[in-house]
Amino acid sequence: MNVLAFLIPISLLLGGLGLVFFIFTVRSRQYDDPDGDAQRILSGQYDKAPPPD
């Protein structure tokens, strides 16, 4: 049971760090790609239906 006294705070710390870094990346707009979205829409590469089986 003494191990839980170490593991719970460590897991909370690591989870908090992950959340902080995720919020940082969202705020720094690393997931935005408006030019790529526009190019995929206009390219027509996804307009073709897959061949029937």
Backbone as CSV, one residue per row, in Angstrom:
resi,resn,N_x,N_y,N_z,CA_x,CA_y,CA_z,C_x,C_y,C_z
1,MET,0.812,-1.196,0.000,0.000,0.000,0.000,0.858,1.263,0.000
2,ASN,2.084,1.158,0.493,2.950,2.333,0.510,3.332,2.759,-0.900
3,VAL,3.299,1.813,-1.816,3.656,2.130,-3.199,2.639,3.102,-3.798
4,LEU,1.372,2.973,-3.420,0.340,3.874,-3.928,0.597,5.318,-3.522
5,ALA,1.228,5.518,-2.394,1.557,6.876,-1.944,2.536,7.545,-2.918
6,PHE,3.305,6.758,-3.649,4.226,7.302,-4.645,3.596,7.340,-6.041
7,LEU,2.874,6.291,-6.369,2.356,6.173,-7.735,1.232,7.163,-8.038
8,ILE,0.365,7.412,-7.096,-0.761,8.326,-7.356,-0.272,9.749,-7.617
9,PRO,0.580,10.343,-6.790,1.062,11.694,-7.112,1.869,11.756,-8.414
10,ILE,2.655,10.713,-8.675,3.436,10.706,-9.920,2.513,10.646,-11.128
11,SER,1.477,9.821,-11.067,0.551,9.733,-12.201,-0.228,11.032,-12.371
12,LEU,-0.612,11.674,-11.279,-1.306,12.965,-11.385,-0.383,14.035,-11.979
13,LEU,0.865,14.011,-11.582,1.833,14.967,-12.123,2.036,14.757,-13.627
14,LEU,2.211,13.510,-14.044,2.414,13.224,-15.466,1.167,13.557,-16.283
15,GLY,-0.008,13.251,-15.741,-1.239,13.603,-16.436,-1.402,15.106,-16.557
16,GLY,-1.069,15.832,-15.510,-1.133,17.295,-15.552,-0.156,17.881,-16.553
17,LEU,1.050,17.311,-16.614,2.033,17.783,-17.599,1.550,17.537,-19.028
18,GLY,0.962,16.378,-19.245,0.427,16.089,-20.574,-0.675,17.066,-20.951
19,LEU,-1.545,17.386,-20.004,-2.617,18.341,-20.265,-2.060,19.730,-20.554
20,VAL,-1.057,20.146,-19.797,-0.443,21.466,-20.018,0.189,21.530,-21.403
21,PHE,0.914,20.504,-21.801,1.547,20.514,-23.123,0.510,20.457,-24.239
22,PHE,-0.582,19.723,-24.036,-1.645,19.692,-25.041,-2.283,21.066,-25.195
23,ILE,-2.580,21.732,-24.094,-3.161,23.078,-24.163,-2.191,24.039,-24.835
24,PHE,-0.891,23.899,-24.547,0.111,24.747,-25.186,0.116,24.555,-26.703
25,THR,0.042,23.307,-27.162,0.069,23.073,-28.604,-1.203,23.565,-29.280
26,VAL,-2.341,23.462,-28.599,-3.588,23.976,-29.180,-3.530,25.486,-29.283
27,ARG,-3.032,26.146,-28.241,-2.955,27.616,-28.261,-1.918,28.132,-29.250
28,SER,-0.885,27.346,-29.526,0.121,27.786,-30.492,-0.267,27.406,-31.916
29,ARG,-1.487,26.905,-32.088,-2.097,26.638,-33.387,-1.318,25.601,-34.197
30,GLN,-0.779,24.591,-33.550,-0.022,23.567,-34.263,-0.917,22.586,-35.003
31,TYR,-2.203,22.559,-34.668,-3.102,21.608,-35.302,-3.907,22.231,-36.437
32,ASP,-3.699,23.518,-36.708,-4.423,24.188,-37.787,-3.706,23.964,-39.115
33,ASP,-4.461,23.630,-40.137,-3.901,23.436,-41.470,-4.933,23.860,-42.511
34,PRO,-5.304,25.147,-42.557,-6.340,25.564,-43.500,-5.904,25.414,-44.960
35,ASP,-4.632,25.610,-45.266,-4.176,25.463,-46.649,-4.239,24.007,-47.087
36,GLY,-3.865,23.107,-46.211,-3.919,21.689,-46.544,-5.346,21.223,-46.751
37,ASP,-6.282,21.712,-45.924,-7.693,21.357,-46.093,-8.211,21.853,-47.436
38,ALA,-7.862,23.076,-47.785,-8.323,23.639,-49.061,-7.753,22.853,-50.236
39,GLN,-6.507,22.453,-50.166,-5.901,21.699,-51.255,-6.523,20.310,-51.399
40,ARG,-6.856,19.676,-50.283,-7.482,18.352,-50.356,-8.878,18.434,-50.966
41,ILE,-9.611,19.502,-50.677,-10.953,19.653,-51.245,-10.855,19.876,-52.751
42,LEU,-9.914,20.706,-53.185,-9.819,21.072,-54.590,-9.092,20.044,-55.442
43,SER,-8.348,19.146,-54.843,-7.535,18.230,-55.634,-8.375,17.203,-56.381
44,GLY,-9.528,16.842,-55.859,-10.375,15.874,-56.531,-9.905,14.451,-56.377
45,GLN,-8.876,14.237,-55.621,-8.322,12.900,-55.465,-9.267,11.994,-54.690
46,TYR,-10.129,12.555,-53.858,-11.030,11.743,-53.054,-12.441,11.663,-53.651
47,ASP,-12.616,12.164,-54.867,-13.936,12.154,-55.482,-14.314,10.782,-56.018
48,LYS,-13.361,9.952,-56.330,-13.632,8.663,-56.935,-14.076,7.657,-55.889
49,ALA,-15.124,6.938,-56.187,-15.616,5.887,-55.294,-14.730,4.659,-55.454
50,PRO,-14.552,3.891,-54.388,-13.749,2.673,-54.520,-14.461,1.650,-55.409
51,PRO,-13.708,0.816,-56.100,-14.328,-0.188,-56.985,-15.171,-1.179,-56.177
52,PRO,-16.291,-1.623,-56.732,-17.117,-2.591,-56.006,-16.424,-3.940,-55.927
53,ASP,-16.694,-4.640,-54.871,-16.068,-5.968,-54.684,-16.835,-7.038,-55.405
